[in-house]
């Protein structure tokens, strides 16, 4: 049976969206039997042809796996490049290396990212469709964080977060600004809140509190929709296998 190239790529679990798979084709990063193919509609038999992406052989796998990781402090959510390795950086992917076959390990993708100094709830899967469904801006998936701040959080700042905070992002000589969407915030102590947001812009929570003049000192994700990290009794650096039906019941269905 022949498959179109972009369909094959989407089924490998390597790409988090169809758009990412198509971009790899357009960029000339895909070869079929050693020849670069940039034709989106190219059809071939994956049983007789070898497909590579950036030099790595891609294969179809029938079974997808999913894990919930209690992300530890000091780990990044990407695979290490040579520069990061030289700096002694740690990656969340290394937690899994000794616990599965290399072919499965290579297919793992984090569902979104937490920055190096953020801990807590992190889904890791081989299923690119799950990644896209949860992280796509077309869907609102609520994430809850425990936020520790430098000084006590005032009522005015709580109200600002509930309605939206203006964020200015500086990038060299250029800058960009946006307003965050209304969030749910609950105070646990003078300098600790539980914050629930339905969007996930880069370093958004740290930037929100920074814009209010009260920098974050600790940030920990406790849940995504109705899936709670505490329910799995995981210590930092530990992970548990998750059934797809759990993801659908606790995350995808509540977000519809």
C-alpha positions in Angstrom: 0.0 0.0 0.0 1.4 3.4 -1.0 1.3 6.5 1.3 1.7 10.1 0.5 5.0 11.4 2.0 3.3 14.0 4.3 0.9 11.3 5.6 3.8 9.0 6.4 5.6 11.7 8.3 2.6 12.7 10.3 2.2 9.0 11.4 5.8 8.7 12.7 5.2 10.7 15.8 8.3 12.8 15.2 6.4 15.9 14.1 4.0 17.7 16.4 1.8 18.9 13.6 1.1 18.4 9.9 2.5 21.9 9.2 5.8 20.9 10.8 6.0 17.7 8.7 5.2 19.7 5.5 7.9 22.3 6.4 10.5 19.6 6.7 9.6 18.4 3.2 9.8 22.0 1.8 13.1 22.5 3.5 14.7 19.5 1.8 15.2 17.6 5.1 13.4 14.4 4.0 15.0 11.7 1.8 13.5 8.6 0.3 16.1 5.9 -0.5 18.8 8.6 -0.3 17.1 11.1 -2.6 15.8 14.4 -1.3 12.0 14.7 -2.0 10.2 18.0 -1.9 7.0 16.8 -3.5 4.2 16.8 -1.0 2.1 14.4 -3.0 5.0 11.9 -3.6 3.7 8.3 -3.0 5.7 5.3 -2.0 5.6 2.0 -0.2 7.1 2.4 3.3 7.8 -1.3 3.5 10.3 -1.1 0.6 11.6 2.4 0.9 13.8 4.0 3.6 12.8 7.5 4.7 15.2 9.8 6.7 14.8 13.1 8.5 18.0 15.0 9.2 19.9 11.7 8.7 17.7 9.6 11.0 15.7 6.7 9.6 11.9 7.1 10.2 9.6 4.2 10.8 5.9 3.8 11.4 5.0 2.4 14.8 1.6 0.9 15.7 1.7 1.6 19.4 1.9 5.0 21.0 3.1 5.6 24.6 2.4 8.4 27.0 4.0 9.4 30.3 3.4 11.9 33.0 6.7 13.3 34.3 7.3 15.3 37.5 9.8 17.6 35.9 12.7 18.4 38.2 14.4 21.7 38.6 17.2 22.5 36.2 16.1 20.4 33.2 15.3 21.8 29.7 12.5 20.4 27.6 14.5 19.8 24.4 17.1 17.3 23.4 20.6 18.6 24.1 22.8 20.0 21.3 26.6 20.0 21.5 26.7 23.5 23.0 24.2 22.6 25.8 26.0 19.4 26.5 29.3 21.3 26.9 27.7 23.6 29.3 26.5 20.7 31.5 22.8 21.2 30.8 20.3 18.5 31.7 17.4 17.4 29.5 14.1 15.8 30.6 14.5 13.3 27.8 17.5 11.7 29.6 15.1 10.6 32.4 13.6 8.1 29.9 16.7 6.8 28.1 17.4 3.7 30.2 13.7 2.7 30.5 12.8 1.9 26.9 13.9 0.8 23.5 16.0 3.4 21.5 13.4 3.5 18.7 10.7 4.5 21.3 13.1 6.9 23.1 13.9 8.8 19.8 10.2 9.3 19.2 9.4 11.0 22.5 8.0 14.5 22.4 7.1 16.8 25.3 3.6 18.2 25.3 4.5 21.8 25.4 7.5 23.0 27.4 8.4 24.2 30.9 11.4 26.4 31.3 14.6 25.2 33.0 13.6 26.6 36.4 10.0 25.5 36.4 9.0 22.2 37.9 6.0 19.9 37.9 3.4 18.4 35.5 4.8 17.5 32.1 3.3 15.0 29.6 5.7 13.2 27.3 4.4 11.1 24.4 5.2 9.5 21.0 1.9 10.7 19.5 2.2 14.0 17.6 -1.6 14.2 17.3 -1.9 14.4 21.1 0.8 17.1 21.2 -1.0 19.1 18.6 -4.5 18.7 20.2 -3.3 19.9 23.6 -0.9 22.7 22.5 -2.7 24.1 19.5 -3.9 27.7 20.0 -7.1 26.6 18.4 -8.0 24.8 21.7 -8.1 26.3 25.2 -6.5 23.8 27.6 -6.2 25.1 31.2 -3.0 24.7 33.2 -2.6 25.4 36.9 0.6 26.6 38.5 1.7 27.3 42.1 3.5 30.7 41.9 5.8 32.0 44.6 6.7 35.7 44.3 9.4 38.0 45.8 6.9 40.1 47.8 3.3 39.7 48.9 0.8 39.9 46.1 -1.6 42.8 46.4 -5.4 42.8 45.6 -4.7 45.3 42.8 -2.3 42.8 41.2 -4.7 39.9 41.7 -7.4 42.0 39.9 -5.0 42.8 37.1 -4.2 39.2 36.5 -8.0 38.3 36.5 -8.6 40.9 33.8 -5.3 40.8 31.8 -1.8 42.1 32.1 0.1 44.0 29.4 3.3 42.3 28.5 6.2 43.9 26.6 8.7 41.6 25.1 12.1 43.2 24.2 14.0 41.5 21.4 17.2 43.5 20.7 16.1 46.9 19.3 12.6 45.6 18.5 9.7 45.1 21.0 6.3 43.5 21.0 3.4 43.9 23.3 0.3 41.9 24.1 -2.4 41.6 26.8 -2.8 38.2 28.5 -6.2 36.7 28.6 -8.2 36.7 31.9 -6.9 34.2 34.4 -8.2 32.5 37.5 -6.1 33.2 40.6 -6.4 32.0 44.2 -4.2 33.2 47.1 -2.7 30.5 49.3 -0.5 32.8 51.4 0.7 36.4 51.0 3.4 35.5 48.4 1.9 32.2 47.0 -1.0 31.9 44.5 -2.5 29.2 42.4 -2.9 30.5 38.9 -4.9 28.9 36.1 -4.4 30.1 32.5 -5.7 28.8 29.2 -2.9 30.1 27.0 0.8 29.3 27.0 3.0 32.0 25.6 6.8 31.8 26.2 7.6 32.6 29.9 4.2 34.1 30.2 3.7 33.7 34.0 7.1 35.0 34.8 6.5 38.0 32.5 3.1 38.7 34.0 4.4 39.0 37.5 7.5 40.8 36.2 5.3 43.4 34.5 3.6 43.9 37.9 7.0 44.5 39.6 6.9 41.3 41.6 9.2 38.7 40.1 8.5 35.0 40.4 10.9 33.0 42.7 9.4 29.5 42.2 7.1 28.1 39.6 5.5 24.7 39.7 2.8 23.3 37.4 0.3 21.3 39.4 -2.2 20.1 36.7 -3.5 20.3 33.1 -7.3 20.4 33.0 -8.5 17.7 35.4 -5.3 15.6 35.4 -3.5 16.4 38.7 0.2 15.7 39.3 -0.4 14.9 43.0 -2.7 12.0 42.1 0.2 10.0 40.7 2.5 10.3 43.8 5.6 11.1 41.7 8.8 12.6 43.1 10.8 15.1 41.0 12.4 13.1 38.1 9.9 10.2 38.3 7.4 9.4 35.7 4.3 7.1 35.3 2.8 5.5 32.1 -0.5 7.1 31.2 -3.3 5.5 29.1 -4.6 7.5 26.2 -8.1 7.1 27.6 -6.9 9.0 30.7 -5.6 11.9 28.6 -8.9 12.0 26.7 -11.0 11.8 29.9 -9.0 14.2 32.1 -7.6 16.7 29.5 -9.2 16.6 26.1 -12.8 16.1 27.0 -12.9 18.9 29.7 -11.3 21.3 27.2 -14.0 20.9 24.5 
